[in-house]
Amino acid sequence: MISTAFLWCLSAMTTMSPAYLSPSTTCRNNCTFFTVQEEFKVNRTLIDPSELASSMYFLGNLVFGQMYCMAADRIGRRPVLVWSLIVSGLAGVGAAISPNLFLMLSGRFIQGSFFSSITMINWVLCCESIAFKGHSYTSVLYVWILGYCIVTPIAACFPSWRSVQLITSLPTLFFGVVILLPESFGFLVTKKKAVEAEKWMQRAQHWSGRNIEFDILNTIKVETAKIPEETNLLESLSEYHDVVVAIINFYKQS
C-alpha cells in the first residue's frame, strides 16, 4: 500500500512541474529561474507554444491513457504499471535533455500518456490486494498533494527547467526498475490463476504473521461466476478506436 501510494506523489510532481518549466506569466523582478521560453527563445502570441508543456502532457493521457488501462485488464496490472513507470521516466529524461522545443513537447506527450497507468491502474492494484475495510484508509495514504508541494523547493534549489524536469522524472524511472510489487490478488482470481493466487496468499500469510484460512478454487468459482465473457485486446482496441472517431466527428459537427 505504501509503495503504490508513493507513486501518486511521483505522478503529481510531473503534473505540477510545468508551472515552473514554462510559466504563463513573465517574471519582471529578481528572476533567477531559466524557463523554456528563455531557453528556446519562444515569442508569446495568442497561444504560447511553451505552455504546451502542460497541455501535451494531458493530451497524451487523452489519446493513450485508456488503451493502457484496457491492456491492464488483459495482461495484468503489474506489467503495465512497470512498463508505464520505466517509459514515462525515460520520456521525462528525454524531454529534459531535448535540444529543441518540439522534442521537449514530444517527451511530455509520451510522459503524460502514462498518467492514467501510474495513478488509476496503481490504485486498482492496491485496492485488489487489500481488504475492503482498508480502502478508506488507502485514500489518506495516497499522498498526491505531497508531490505538488515538493516541486516548489525543487524549483527553488535548481532554478532551471531542465533540472526540474530531470529531477521530477528520474524517481519514476528508478521506481519502475526496482519495483517489487506483486500482481494484484483480484486480477489473479479473475483470470482463474489458482497457482499464482495461492502463492500470493502464502506470501501474505508470511508477511502478516497470521494464519489465514482460504480456499482458492472456491474463491475463484464464486468471484468469476457472474463475470461476462470478455473480448480480446484487439476487439477492445477496435471499440476504443470507434469511440475516438465518434468524439472527433462530434466536435467537427458542433
C-alpha positions as CSV (number, residue, x, y, z in Angstrom):
1,M,0.0,0.0,0.0
2,I,2.8,2.4,0.9
3,S,4.6,1.7,-2.4
4,T,1.5,2.3,-4.5
5,A,0.7,5.4,-2.5
6,F,4.2,6.9,-3.3
7,L,3.5,6.6,-7.0
8,W,0.8,9.2,-6.7
9,C,3.4,11.5,-5.3
10,L,5.7,10.9,-8.2
11,S,2.9,11.5,-10.7
12,A,1.9,14.8,-9.1
13,M,5.5,16.0,-9.5
14,T,5.5,15.6,-13.3
15,T,2.0,17.0,-13.5
16,M,2.8,20.2,-11.5
17,S,6.2,20.9,-12.9
18,P,5.0,23.0,-16.0
19,A,4.1,25.7,-13.5
20,Y,7.8,26.3,-13.3
21,L,9.1,24.9,-16.6
22,S,7.0,27.3,-18.7
23,P,5.0,29.7,-16.6
24,S,2.1,31.6,-18.2
25,T,3.2,34.9,-16.8
26,T,6.5,36.7,-17.3
27,C,8.7,37.4,-14.3
28,R,9.8,41.0,-14.1
29,N,11.8,41.4,-10.9
30,N,14.5,39.3,-9.3
31,C,14.1,36.5,-11.9
32,T,16.6,33.6,-11.5
33,F,14.6,30.7,-12.9
34,F,15.6,29.7,-16.5
35,T,12.4,28.8,-18.3
36,V,11.5,27.0,-21.5
37,Q,10.6,30.4,-23.1
38,E,14.1,31.7,-22.4
39,E,15.8,28.5,-23.5
40,F,14.2,28.3,-26.9
41,K,13.6,32.0,-27.5
42,V,9.8,31.4,-27.8
43,N,7.8,34.5,-28.6
44,R,4.5,35.0,-26.8
45,T,1.4,35.1,-29.1
46,L,-2.2,34.4,-28.6
47,I,-1.1,30.8,-27.9
48,D,2.3,30.5,-26.1
49,P,3.9,27.3,-27.6
50,S,6.0,26.7,-24.5
51,E,2.9,26.5,-22.4
52,L,2.0,23.3,-24.3
53,A,4.4,21.5,-21.9
54,S,1.3,21.0,-19.7
55,S,-1.3,20.6,-22.5
56,M,0.8,18.0,-24.3
57,Y,1.1,16.0,-21.1
58,F,-2.7,15.7,-20.7
59,L,-3.2,15.3,-24.5
60,G,-1.0,12.2,-24.3
61,N,-3.2,10.9,-21.5
62,L,-6.4,11.6,-23.5
63,V,-5.1,9.7,-26.6
64,F,-3.4,6.7,-25.0
65,G,-4.4,6.6,-21.3
66,Q,-7.5,4.4,-21.8
67,M,-5.6,2.0,-24.0
68,Y,-3.1,1.1,-21.3
69,C,-6.0,0.6,-18.8
70,M,-7.6,-1.9,-21.2
71,A,-4.2,-3.7,-21.5
72,A,-4.0,-3.9,-17.7
73,D,-7.3,-5.8,-17.7
74,R,-5.9,-8.4,-20.1
75,I,-2.2,-8.9,-19.3
76,G,-2.1,-7.7,-15.7
77,R,-1.8,-4.6,-13.5
78,R,1.9,-5.1,-12.6
79,P,3.4,-5.5,-16.1
80,V,1.5,-2.5,-17.4
81,L,2.4,-0.4,-14.3
82,V,6.1,-1.3,-14.5
83,W,6.2,-0.6,-18.3
84,S,4.5,2.8,-17.7
85,L,6.9,3.8,-15.0
86,I,10.0,3.0,-17.0
87,V,8.8,4.5,-20.3
88,S,7.4,7.6,-18.5
89,G,10.7,8.1,-16.7
90,L,12.7,7.7,-19.9
91,A,10.4,10.2,-21.8
92,G,10.8,12.7,-19.0
93,V,14.5,12.4,-19.0
94,G,14.5,12.7,-22.8
95,A,12.4,15.9,-22.5
96,A,15.0,17.3,-20.0
97,I,17.9,16.9,-22.5
98,S,16.0,17.7,-25.7
99,P,17.8,20.2,-28.0
100,N,14.6,21.9,-29.2
101,L,11.0,22.7,-28.2
102,F,9.4,20.0,-30.5
103,L,11.3,17.2,-28.9
104,M,10.7,18.5,-25.4
105,L,6.9,18.6,-26.1
106,S,7.1,15.1,-27.6
107,G,8.7,13.8,-24.4
108,R,6.0,15.5,-22.3
109,F,3.3,13.9,-24.6
110,I,4.7,10.4,-24.1
111,Q,5.2,11.0,-20.4
112,G,1.6,12.2,-20.0
113,S,0.3,9.2,-21.9
114,F,1.1,7.1,-18.8
115,F,-0.7,9.3,-16.3
116,S,-3.7,7.0,-16.0
117,S,-1.4,4.0,-15.7
118,I,0.6,5.3,-12.8
119,T,-2.5,6.7,-11.0
120,M,-5.6,4.6,-11.8
121,I,-4.0,1.2,-12.5
122,N,-1.8,1.7,-9.5
123,W,-4.9,2.5,-7.4
124,V,-6.7,-0.6,-8.7
125,L,-3.7,-2.8,-8.0
126,C,-3.7,-1.7,-4.4
127,C,-7.5,-2.0,-3.8
128,E,-7.5,-5.5,-5.3
129,S,-4.8,-6.6,-2.9
130,I,-6.2,-5.4,0.4
131,A,-9.4,-6.0,2.4
132,F,-12.4,-3.8,1.6
133,K,-12.3,-2.2,5.1
134,G,-8.8,-0.8,4.2
135,H,-10.0,1.1,1.1
136,S,-11.0,4.2,3.1
137,Y,-7.6,4.3,4.8
138,T,-5.8,4.0,1.4
139,S,-7.2,7.3,0.2
140,V,-5.4,9.0,3.1
141,L,-2.1,7.4,2.3
142,Y,-2.1,8.3,-1.3
143,V,0.0,11.5,-0.9
144,W,-0.9,13.3,-4.2
145,I,-0.6,16.7,-2.5
146,L,2.9,15.9,-1.2
147,G,4.1,15.6,-4.8
148,Y,2.6,19.0,-5.5
149,C,4.4,20.6,-2.6
150,I,7.8,19.0,-3.4
151,V,8.0,20.7,-6.8
152,T,8.4,24.2,-5.3
153,P,11.5,23.6,-3.2
154,I,13.0,21.6,-6.2
155,A,12.5,24.7,-8.4
156,A,13.9,26.9,-5.7
157,C,17.1,24.8,-5.3
158,F,17.5,24.1,-9.0
159,P,16.4,27.2,-11.0
160,S,16.4,25.7,-14.4
161,W,13.6,24.0,-16.3
162,R,15.9,21.2,-17.4
163,S,16.9,20.4,-13.8
164,V,13.3,20.4,-12.6
165,Q,12.2,18.2,-15.5
166,L,15.0,15.8,-14.9
167,I,14.6,15.6,-11.1
168,T,10.9,15.0,-11.3
169,S,11.3,12.3,-13.9
170,L,14.2,10.2,-12.5
171,P,12.4,8.9,-9.5
172,T,9.7,7.4,-11.7
173,L,12.3,5.7,-13.8
174,F,14.1,4.4,-10.8
175,F,10.9,3.1,-9.1
176,G,10.0,1.3,-12.3
177,V,13.3,-0.6,-12.4
178,V,13.3,-1.6,-8.8
179,I,9.6,-2.1,-8.2
180,L,8.8,-5.2,-6.1
181,L,5.0,-5.1,-6.1
182,P,3.3,-8.4,-6.9
183,E,0.4,-8.8,-9.2
184,S,-2.9,-7.9,-7.6
185,F,-4.8,-10.7,-5.9
186,G,-8.1,-9.7,-7.6
187,F,-6.6,-10.0,-11.1
188,L,-5.2,-13.4,-10.4
189,V,-8.6,-14.6,-9.2
190,T,-10.5,-13.0,-12.1
191,K,-8.1,-14.7,-14.6
192,K,-8.5,-18.0,-12.7
193,K,-4.8,-18.3,-12.0
194,A,-5.1,-20.6,-9.0
195,V,-1.4,-21.4,-8.5
196,E,-0.3,-17.8,-8.6
197,A,-3.2,-16.8,-6.3
198,E,-2.3,-19.4,-3.8
199,K,1.3,-18.3,-3.7
200,W,0.1,-14.8,-3.3
201,M,-1.9,-15.8,-0.2
202,Q,1.1,-17.7,1.2
203,R,3.2,-14.6,0.9
204,A,0.5,-12.6,2.6
205,Q,0.5,-15.1,5.5
206,H,4.2,-15.0,5.8
207,W,4.5,-11.2,5.9
208,S,1.4,-10.7,8.1
209,G,2.5,-13.4,10.6
210,R,-1.1,-14.7,10.7
211,N,-2.7,-17.9,9.6
212,I,-5.4,-17.1,7.0
213,E,-7.8,-19.8,6.1
214,F,-8.6,-19.7,2.4
215,D,-9.9,-21.9,-0.5
216,I,-8.6,-20.5,-3.7
217,L,-10.6,-22.8,-6.0
218,N,-13.8,-21.9,-4.3
219,T,-13.0,-18.2,-4.3
220,I,-12.3,-18.3,-8.0
221,K,-15.5,-20.1,-8.6
222,V,-17.6,-17.6,-6.6
223,E,-15.9,-14.5,-7.9
224,T,-15.9,-15.4,-11.6
225,A,-19.5,-16.8,-11.7
226,K,-21.1,-13.6,-12.8
227,I,-18.2,-12.1,-14.8
228,P,-19.2,-11.9,-18.5
229,E,-17.1,-13.3,-21.3
230,E,-14.5,-10.6,-22.1
231,T,-13.4,-9.6,-25.5
232,N,-9.8,-9.9,-26.6
233,L,-7.4,-6.9,-26.6
234,L,-7.7,-6.3,-30.4
235,E,-11.5,-6.2,-30.2
236,S,-11.3,-3.8,-27.3
237,L,-8.9,-1.5,-29.2
238,S,-11.2,-1.6,-32.1
239,E,-14.1,-0.4,-29.9
240,Y,-11.8,2.3,-28.4
241,H,-11.0,3.5,-32.0
242,D,-14.7,3.7,-32.7
243,V,-15.2,5.9,-29.6
244,V,-12.4,8.2,-30.5
245,V,-13.7,8.6,-34.1
246,A,-17.2,9.4,-32.8
247,I,-15.8,12.0,-30.4
248,I,-13.8,13.7,-33.2
249,N,-16.9,13.7,-35.5
250,F,-19.0,15.2,-32.8
251,Y,-16.6,18.1,-32.3
252,K,-16.4,18.6,-36.1
253,Q,-20.1,18.9,-36.4
254,S,-20.5,21.2,-33.4
